[in-house]
């Protein structure tokens, strides 16, 4: 492995999934101003929108998110084309 290409400032960080409030601790170099106290220790906090505990691929719960009627537009254009 090459020397000097990896960051040296790894530290324990809490990642919090904002959709289901699940938290996990891992090492990261990401910077943040937020902190959280977990198990009596203060950690930097990084908020994420989706993680493995809320992602449909990992949970098996696929949900359809329709933004501005795109699904309806697609269905009206292409419909149910079974041959």
Phi and psi restraints in degrees (range 20) as a CNS / XPLOR table:
assign (resid 1 and name C) (resid 2 and name N)
       (resid 2 and name CA) (resid 2 and name C) 1.0 -71.4 20.0 2
assign (resid 2 and name N) (resid 2 and name CA)
       (resid 2 and name C) (resid 3 and name N) 1.0 144.4 20.0 2
assign (resid 2 and name C) (resid 3 and name N)
       (resid 3 and name CA) (resid 3 and name C) 1.0 -85.8 20.0 2
assign (resid 3 and name N) (resid 3 and name CA)
       (resid 3 and name C) (resid 4 and name N) 1.0 143.9 20.0 2
assign (resid 3 and name C) (resid 4 and name N)
       (resid 4 and name CA) (resid 4 and name C) 1.0 79.8 20.0 2
assign (resid 4 and name N) (resid 4 and name CA)
       (resid 4 and name C) (resid 5 and name N) 1.0 8.6 20.0 2
assign (resid 4 and name C) (resid 5 and name N)
       (resid 5 and name CA) (resid 5 and name C) 1.0 -102.3 20.0 2
assign (resid 5 and name N) (resid 5 and name CA)
       (resid 5 and name C) (resid 6 and name N) 1.0 -11.0 20.0 2
assign (resid 5 and name C) (resid 6 and name N)
       (resid 6 and name CA) (resid 6 and name C) 1.0 -103.9 20.0 2
assign (resid 6 and name N) (resid 6 and name CA)
       (resid 6 and name C) (resid 7 and name N) 1.0 144.0 20.0 2
assign (resid 6 and name C) (resid 7 and name N)
       (resid 7 and name CA) (resid 7 and name C) 1.0 -65.6 20.0 2
assign (resid 7 and name N) (resid 7 and name CA)
       (resid 7 and name C) (resid 8 and name N) 1.0 151.5 20.0 2
assign (resid 7 and name C) (resid 8 and name N)
       (resid 8 and name CA) (resid 8 and name C) 1.0 -102.7 20.0 2
assign (resid 8 and name N) (resid 8 and name CA)
       (resid 8 and name C) (resid 9 and name N) 1.0 -8.0 20.0 2
assign (resid 8 and name C) (resid 9 and name N)
       (resid 9 and name CA) (resid 9 and name C) 1.0 -98.5 20.0 2
assign (resid 9 and name N) (resid 9 and name CA)
       (resid 9 and name C) (resid 10 and name N) 1.0 43.9 20.0 2
assign (resid 9 and name C) (resid 10 and name N)
       (resid 10 and name CA) (resid 10 and name C) 1.0 -71.2 20.0 2
assign (resid 10 and name N) (resid 10 and name CA)
       (resid 10 and name C) (resid 11 and name N) 1.0 139.8 20.0 2
assign (resid 10 and name C) (resid 11 and name N)
       (resid 11 and name CA) (resid 11 and name C) 1.0 -150.7 20.0 2
assign (resid 11 and name N) (resid 11 and name CA)
       (resid 11 and name C) (resid 12 and name N) 1.0 159.3 20.0 2
assign (resid 11 and name C) (resid 12 and name N)
       (resid 12 and name CA) (resid 12 and name C) 1.0 -66.2 20.0 2
assign (resid 12 and name N) (resid 12 and name CA)
       (resid 12 and name C) (resid 13 and name N) 1.0 134.3 20.0 2
assign (resid 12 and name C) (resid 13 and name N)
       (resid 13 and name CA) (resid 13 and name C) 1.0 -136.9 20.0 2
assign (resid 13 and name N) (resid 13 and name CA)
       (resid 13 and name C) (resid 14 and name N) 1.0 143.5 20.0 2
assign (resid 13 and name C) (resid 14 and name N)
       (resid 14 and name CA) (resid 14 and name C) 1.0 -96.6 20.0 2
assign (resid 14 and name N) (resid 14 and name CA)
       (resid 14 and name C) (resid 15 and name N) 1.0 126.3 20.0 2
assign (resid 14 and name C) (resid 15 and name N)
       (resid 15 and name CA) (resid 15 and name C) 1.0 -102.4 20.0 2
assign (resid 15 and name N) (resid 15 and name CA)
       (resid 15 and name C) (resid 16 and name N) 1.0 127.8 20.0 2
assign (resid 15 and name C) (resid 16 and name N)
       (resid 16 and name CA) (resid 16 and name C) 1.0 -117.6 20.0 2
assign (resid 16 and name N) (resid 16 and name CA)
       (resid 16 and name C) (resid 17 and name N) 1.0 122.5 20.0 2
assign (resid 16 and name C) (resid 17 and name N)
       (resid 17 and name CA) (resid 17 and name C) 1.0 -78.7 20.0 2
assign (resid 17 and name N) (resid 17 and name CA)
       (resid 17 and name C) (resid 18 and name N) 1.0 116.0 20.0 2
assign (resid 17 and name C) (resid 18 and name N)
       (resid 18 and name CA) (resid 18 and name C) 1.0 -74.7 20.0 2
assign (resid 18 and name N) (resid 18 and name CA)
       (resid 18 and name C) (resid 19 and name N) 1.0 -17.2 20.0 2
assign (resid 18 and name C) (resid 19 and name N)
       (resid 19 and name CA) (resid 19 and name C) 1.0 -81.2 20.0 2
assign (resid 19 and name N) (resid 19 and name CA)
       (resid 19 and name C) (resid 20 and name N) 1.0 -27.2 20.0 2
assign (resid 19 and name C) (resid 20 and name N)
       (resid 20 and name CA) (resid 20 and name C) 1.0 -136.0 20.0 2
assign (resid 20 and name N) (resid 20 and name CA)
       (resid 20 and name C) (resid 21 and name N) 1.0 10.3 20.0 2
assign (resid 20 and name C) (resid 21 and name N)
       (resid 21 and name CA) (resid 21 and name C) 1.0 60.3 20.0 2
assign (resid 21 and name N) (resid 21 and name CA)
       (resid 21 and name C) (resid 22 and name N) 1.0 23.5 20.0 2
assign (resid 21 and name C) (resid 22 and name N)
       (resid 22 and name CA) (resid 22 and name C) 1.0 -79.1 20.0 2
assign (resid 22 and name N) (resid 22 and name CA)
       (resid 22 and name C) (resid 23 and name N) 1.0 140.0 20.0 2
assign (resid 22 and name C) (resid 23 and name N)
       (resid 23 and name CA) (resid 23 and name C) 1.0 -128.3 20.0 2
assign (resid 23 and name N) (resid 23 and name CA)
       (resid 23 and name C) (resid 24 and name N) 1.0 146.3 20.0 2
assign (resid 23 and name C) (resid 24 and name N)
       (resid 24 and name CA) (resid 24 and name C) 1.0 -145.7 20.0 2
assign (resid 24 and name N) (resid 24 and name CA)
       (resid 24 and name C) (resid 25 and name N) 1.0 151.7 20.0 2
assign (resid 24 and name C) (resid 25 and name N)
       (resid 25 and name CA) (resid 25 and name C) 1.0 -105.8 20.0 2
assign (resid 25 and name N) (resid 25 and name CA)
       (resid 25 and name C) (resid 26 and name N) 1.0 132.7 20.0 2
assign (resid 25 and name C) (resid 26 and name N)
       (resid 26 and name CA) (resid 26 and name C) 1.0 -150.3 20.0 2
assign (resid 26 and name N) (resid 26 and name CA)
       (resid 26 and name C) (resid 27 and name N) 1.0 173.7 20.0 2
assign (resid 26 and name C) (resid 27 and name N)
       (resid 27 and name CA) (resid 27 and name C) 1.0 -91.5 20.0 2
assign (resid 27 and name N) (resid 27 and name CA)
       (resid 27 and name C) (resid 28 and name N) 1.0 141.0 20.0 2
assign (resid 27 and name C) (resid 28 and name N)
       (resid 28 and name CA) (resid 28 and name C) 1.0 -155.5 20.0 2
assign (resid 28 and name N) (resid 28 and name CA)
       (resid 28 and name C) (resid 29 and name N) 1.0 161.8 20.0 2
assign (resid 28 and name C) (resid 29 and name N)
       (resid 29 and name CA) (resid 29 and name C) 1.0 -108.2 20.0 2
assign (resid 29 and name N) (resid 29 and name CA)
       (resid 29 and name C) (resid 30 and name N) 1.0 0.2 20.0 2
assign (resid 29 and name C) (resid 30 and name N)
       (resid 30 and name CA) (resid 30 and name C) 1.0 -63.8 20.0 2
assign (resid 30 and name N) (resid 30 and name CA)
       (resid 30 and name C) (resid 31 and name N) 1.0 140.4 20.0 2
assign (resid 30 and name C) (resid 31 and name N)
       (resid 31 and name CA) (resid 31 and name C) 1.0 -98.1 20.0 2
assign (resid 31 and name N) (resid 31 and name CA)
       (resid 31 and name C) (resid 32 and name N) 1.0 146.2 20.0 2
assign (resid 31 and name C) (resid 32 and name N)
       (resid 32 and name CA) (resid 32 and name C) 1.0 -156.1 20.0 2
assign (resid 32 and name N) (resid 32 and name CA)
       (resid 32 and name C) (resid 33 and name N) 1.0 155.8 20.0 2
assign (resid 32 and name C) (resid 33 and name N)
       (resid 33 and name CA) (resid 33 and name C) 1.0 -98.2 20.0 2
assign (resid 33 and name N) (resid 33 and name CA)
       (resid 33 and name C) (resid 34 and name N) 1.0 -16.7 20.0 2
assign (resid 33 and name C) (resid 34 and name N)
       (resid 34 and name CA) (resid 34 and name C) 1.0 -80.5 20.0 2
assign (resid 34 and name N) (resid 34 and name CA)
       (resid 34 and name C) (resid 35 and name N) 1.0 146.7 20.0 2
assign (resid 34 and name C) (resid 35 and name N)
       (resid 35 and name CA) (resid 35 and name C) 1.0 -133.3 20.0 2
assign (resid 35 and name N) (resid 35 and name CA)
       (resid 35 and name C) (resid 36 and name N) 1.0 161.2 20.0 2
assign (resid 35 and name C) (resid 36 and name N)
       (resid 36 and name CA) (resid 36 and name C) 1.0 -146.8 20.0 2
assign (resid 36 and name N) (resid 36 and name CA)
       (resid 36 and name C) (resid 37 and name N) 1.0 146.3 20.0 2
assign (resid 36 and name C) (resid 37 and name N)
       (resid 37 and name CA) (resid 37 and name C) 1.0 -98.8 20.0 2
assign (resid 37 and name N) (resid 37 and name CA)
       (resid 37 and name C) (resid 38 and name N) 1.0 121.1 20.0 2
assign (resid 37 and name C) (resid 38 and name N)
       (resid 38 and name CA) (resid 38 and name C) 1.0 -132.7 20.0 2
assign (resid 38 and name N) (resid 38 and name CA)
       (resid 38 and name C) (resid 39 and name N) 1.0 123.0 20.0 2
assign (resid 38 and name C) (resid 39 and name N)
       (resid 39 and name CA) (resid 39 and name C) 1.0 57.5 20.0 2
assign (resid 39 and name N) (resid 39 and name CA)
       (resid 39 and name C) (resid 40 and name N) 1.0 34.6 20.0 2
assign (resid 39 and name C) (resid 40 and name N)
       (resid 40 and name CA) (resid 40 and name C) 1.0 80.2 20.0 2
assign (resid 40 and name N) (resid 40 and name CA)
       (resid 40 and name C) (resid 41 and name N) 1.0 5.6 20.0 2
assign (resid 40 and name C) (resid 41 and name N)
       (resid 41 and name CA) (resid 41 and name C) 1.0 -121.0 20.0 2
assign (resid 41 and name N) (resid 41 and name CA)
       (resid 41 and name C) (resid 42 and name N) 1.0 137.9 20.0 2
assign (resid 41 and name C) (resid 42 and name N)
       (resid 42 and name CA) (resid 42 and name C) 1.0 -89.8 20.0 2
assign (resid 42 and name N) (resid 42 and name CA)
       (resid 42 and name C) (resid 43 and name N) 1.0 127.2 20.0 2
assign (resid 42 and name C) (resid 43 and name N)
       (resid 43 and name CA) (resid 43 and name C) 1.0 -123.6 20.0 2
assign (resid 43 and name N) (resid 43 and name CA)
       (resid 43 and name C) (resid 44 and name N) 1.0 154.1 20.0 2
assign (resid 43 and name C) (resid 44 and name N)
       (resid 44 and name CA) (resid 44 and name C) 1.0 -66.3 20.0 2
assign (resid 44 and name N) (resid 44 and name CA)
       (resid 44 and name C) (resid 45 and name N) 1.0 145.7 20.0 2
assign (resid 44 and name C) (resid 45 and name N)
       (resid 45 and name CA) (resid 45 and name C) 1.0 -115.8 20.0 2
assign (resid 45 and name N) (resid 45 and name CA)
       (resid 45 and name C) (resid 46 and name N) 1.0 128.2 20.0 2
assign (resid 45 and name C) (resid 46 and name N)
       (resid 46 and name CA) (resid 46 and name C) 1.0 -118.2 20.0 2
assign (resid 46 and name N) (resid 46 and name CA)
       (resid 46 and name C) (resid 47 and name N) 1.0 122.4 20.0 2
assign (resid 46 and name C) (resid 47 and name N)
       (resid 47 and name CA) (resid 47 and name C) 1.0 -92.4 20.0 2
assign (resid 47 and name N) (resid 47 and name CA)
       (resid 47 and name C) (resid 48 and name N) 1.0 130.2 20.0 2
assign (resid 47 and name C) (resid 48 and name N)
       (resid 48 and name CA) (resid 48 and name C) 1.0 -121.7 20.0 2
assign (resid 48 and name N) (resid 48 and name CA)
       (resid 48 and name C) (resid 49 and name N) 1.0 148.2 20.0 2
assign (resid 48 and name C) (resid 49 and name N)
       (resid 49 and name CA) (resid 49 and name C) 1.0 -78.3 20.0 2
assign (resid 49 and name N) (resid 49 and name CA)
       (resid 49 and name C) (resid 50 and name N) 1.0 -32.5 20.0 2
assign (resid 49 and name C) (resid 50 and name N)
       (resid 50 and name CA) (resid 50 and name C) 1.0 -147.6 20.0 2
assign (resid 50 and name N) (resid 50 and name CA)
       (resid 50 and name C) (resid 51 and name N) 1.0 142.3 20.0 2
assign (resid 50 and name C) (resid 51 and name N)
       (resid 51 and name CA) (resid 51 and name C) 1.0 -139.0 20.0 2
assign (resid 51 and name N) (resid 51 and name CA)
       (resid 51 and name C) (resid 52 and name N) 1.0 -171.9 20.0 2
assign (resid 51 and name C) (resid 52 and name N)
       (resid 52 and name CA) (resid 52 and name C) 1.0 -67.6 20.0 2
assign (resid 52 and name N) (resid 52 and name CA)
       (resid 52 and name C) (resid 53 and name N) 1.0 -18.4 20.0 2
assign (resid 52 and name C) (resid 53 and name N)
       (resid 53 and name CA) (resid 53 and name C) 1.0 -85.2 20.0 2
assign (resid 53 and name N) (resid 53 and name CA)
       (resid 53 and name C) (resid 54 and name N) 1.0 -10.5 20.0 2
assign (resid 53 and name C) (resid 54 and name N)
       (resid 54 and name CA) (resid 54 and name C) 1.0 -126.1 20.0 2
assign (resid 54 and name N) (resid 54 and name CA)
       (resid 54 and name C) (resid 55 and name N) 1.0 -6.8 20.0 2
assign (resid 54 and name C) (resid 55 and name N)
       (resid 55 and name CA) (resid 55 and name C) 1.0 -75.4 20.0 2
assign (resid 55 and name N) (resid 55 and name CA)
       (resid 55 and name C) (resid 56 and name N) 1.0 133.7 20.0 2
assign (resid 55 and name C) (resid 56 and name N)
       (resid 56 and name CA) (resid 56 and name C) 1.0 -58.4 20.0 2
assign (resid 56 and name N) (resid 56 and name CA)
       (resid 56 and name C) (resid 57 and name N) 1.0 -30.8 20.0 2
assign (resid 56 and name C) (resid 57 and name N)
       (resid 57 and name CA) (resid 57 and name C) 1.0 -63.4 20.0 2
assign (resid 57 and name N) (resid 57 and name CA)
       (resid 57 and name C) (resid 58 and name N) 1.0 -41.2 20.0 2
assign (resid 57 and name C) (resid 58 and name N)
       (resid 58 and name CA) (resid 58 and name C) 1.0 -85.0 20.0 2
assign (resid 58 and name N) (resid 58 and name CA)
       (resid 58 and name C) (resid 59 and name N) 1.0 -29.6 20.0 2
assign (resid 58 and name C) (resid 59 and name N)
       (resid 59 and name CA) (resid 59 and name C) 1.0 -88.7 20.0 2
assign (resid 59 and name N) (resid 59 and name CA)
       (resid 59 and name C) (resid 60 and name N) 1.0 -19.9 20.0 2
assign (resid 59 and name C) (resid 60 and name N)
       (resid 60 and name CA) (resid 60 and name C) 1.0 80.9 20.0 2
assign (resid 60 and name N) (resid 60 and name CA)
       (resid 60 and name C) (resid 61 and name N) 1.0 7.6 20.0 2
assign (resid 60 and name C) (resid 61 and name N)
       (resid 61 and name CA) (resid 61 and name C) 1.0 -110.5 20.0 2
assign (resid 61 and name N) (resid 61 and name CA)
       (resid 61 and name C) (resid 62 and name N) 1.0 93.2 20.0 2
assign (resid 61 and name C) (resid 62 and name N)
       (resid 62 and name CA) (resid 62 and name C) 1.0 -79.5 20.0 2
assign (resid 62 and name N) (resid 62 and name CA)
       (resid 62 and name C) (resid 63 and name N) 1.0 128.7 20.0 2
assign (resid 62 and name C) (resid 63 and name N)
       (resid 63 and name CA) (resid 63 and name C) 1.0 -125.6 20.0 2
assign (resid 63 and name N) (resid 63 and name CA)
       (resid 63 and name C) (resid 64 and name N) 1.0 144.0 20.0 2
assign (resid 63 and name C) (resid 64 and name N)
       (resid 64 and name CA) (resid 64 and name C) 1.0 -94.0 20.0 2
assign (resid 64 and name N) (resid 64 and name CA)
       (resid 64 and name C) (resid 65 and name N) 1.0 120.8 20.0 2
assign (resid 64 and name C) (resid 65 and name N)
       (resid 65 and name CA) (resid 65 and name C) 1.0 -105.5 20.0 2
assign (resid 65 and name N) (resid 65 and name CA)
       (resid 65 and name C) (resid 66 and name N) 1.0 115.1 20.0 2
assign (resid 65 and name C) (resid 66 and name N)
       (resid 66 and name CA) (resid 66 and name C) 1.0 -101.2 20.0 2
assign (resid 66 and name N) (resid 66 and name CA)
       (resid 66 and name C) (resid 67 and name N) 1.0 117.6 20.0 2
assign (resid 66 and name C) (resid 67 and name N)
       (resid 67 and name CA) (resid 67 and name C) 1.0 -107.7 20.0 2
assign (resid 67 and name N) (resid 67 and name CA)
       (resid 67 and name C) (resid 68 and name N) 1.0 113.4 20.0 2
assign (resid 67 and name C) (resid 68 and name N)
       (resid 68 and name CA) (resid 68 and name C) 1.0 58.7 20.0 2
assign (resid 68 and name N) (resid 68 and name CA)
       (resid 68 and name C) (resid 69 and name N) 1.0 36.2 20.0 2
assign (resid 68 and name C) (resid 69 and name N)
       (resid 69 and name CA) (resid 69 and name C) 1.0 71.1 20.0 2
assign (resid 69 and name N) (resid 69 and name CA)
       (resid 69 and name C) (resid 70 and name N) 1.0 23.9 20.0 2
assign (resid 69 and name C) (resid 70 and name N)
       (resid 70 and name CA) (resid 70 and name C) 1.0 -65.3 20.0 2
assign (resid 70 and name N) (resid 70 and name CA)
       (resid 70 and name C) (resid 71 and name N) 1.0 -36.9 20.0 2
assign (resid 70 and name C) (resid 71 and name N)
       (resid 71 and name CA) (resid 71 and name C) 1.0 -67.1 20.0 2
assign (resid 71 and name N) (resid 71 and name CA)
       (resid 71 and name C) (resid 72 and name N) 1.0 -44.4 20.0 2
assign (resid 71 and name C) (resid 72 and name N)
       (resid 72 and name CA) (resid 72 and name C) 1.0 -62.4 20.0 2
assign (resid 72 and name N) (resid 72 and name CA)
       (resid 72 and name C) (resid 73 and name N) 1.0 -39.6 20.0 2
assign (resid 72 and name C) (resid 73 and name N)
       (resid 73 and name CA) (resid 73 and name C) 1.0 -64.1 20.0 2
assign (resid 73 and name N) (resid 73 and name CA)
       (resid 73 and name C) (resid 74 and name N) 1.0 -41.8 20.0 2
assign (resid 73 and name C) (resid 74 and name N)
       (resid 74 and name CA) (resid 74 and name C) 1.0 -63.8 20.0 2
assign (resid 74 and name N) (resid 74 and name CA)
       (resid 74 and name C) (resid 75 and name N) 1.0 -45.8 20.0 2
assign (resid 74 and name C) (resid 75 and name N)
       (resid 75 and name CA) (resid 75 and name C) 1.0 -65.2 20.0 2
assign (resid 75 and name N) (resid 75 and name CA)
       (resid 75 and name C) (resid 76 and name N) 1.0 -36.9 20.0 2
assign (resid 75 and name C) (resid 76 and name N)
       (resid 76 and name CA) (resid 76 and name C) 1.0 -70.4 20.0 2
assign (resid 76 and name N) (resid 76 and name CA)
       (resid 76 and name C) (resid 77 and name N) 1.0 -31.2 20.0 2
assign (resid 76 and name C) (resid 77 and name N)
       (resid 77 and name CA) (resid 77 and name C) 1.0 -78.0 20.0 2
assign (resid 77 and name N) (resid 77 and name CA)
       (resid 77 and name C) (resid 78 and name N) 1.0 -45.2 20.0 2
assign (resid 77 and name C) (resid 78 and name N)
       (resid 78 and name CA) (resid 78 and name C) 1.0 -109.6 20.0 2
assign (resid 78 and name N) (resid 78 and name CA)
       (resid 78 and name C) (resid 79 and name N) 1.0 -22.8 20.0 2
assign (resid 78 and name C) (resid 79 and name N)
       (resid 79 and name CA) (resid 79 and name C) 1.0 58.9 20.0 2
assign (resid 79 and name N) (resid 79 and name CA)
       (resid 79 and name C) (resid 80 and name N) 1.0 -157.7 20.0 2
assign (resid 79 and name C) (resid 80 and name N)
       (resid 80 and name CA) (resid 80 and name C) 1.0 -101.5 20.0 2
assign (resid 80 and name N) (resid 80 and name CA)
       (resid 80 and name C) (resid 81 and name N) 1.0 93.3 20.0 2
assign (resid 80 and name C) (resid 81 and name N)
       (resid 81 and name CA) (resid 81 and name C) 1.0 -94.4 20.0 2
assign (resid 81 and name N) (resid 81 and name CA)
       (resid 81 and name C) (resid 82 and name N) 1.0 81.9 20.0 2
assign (resid 81 and name C) (resid 82 and name N)
       (resid 82 and name CA) (resid 82 and name C) 1.0 -98.0 20.0 2
assign (resid 82 and name N) (resid 82 and name CA)
       (resid 82 and name C) (resid 83 and name N) 1.0 135.6 20.0 2
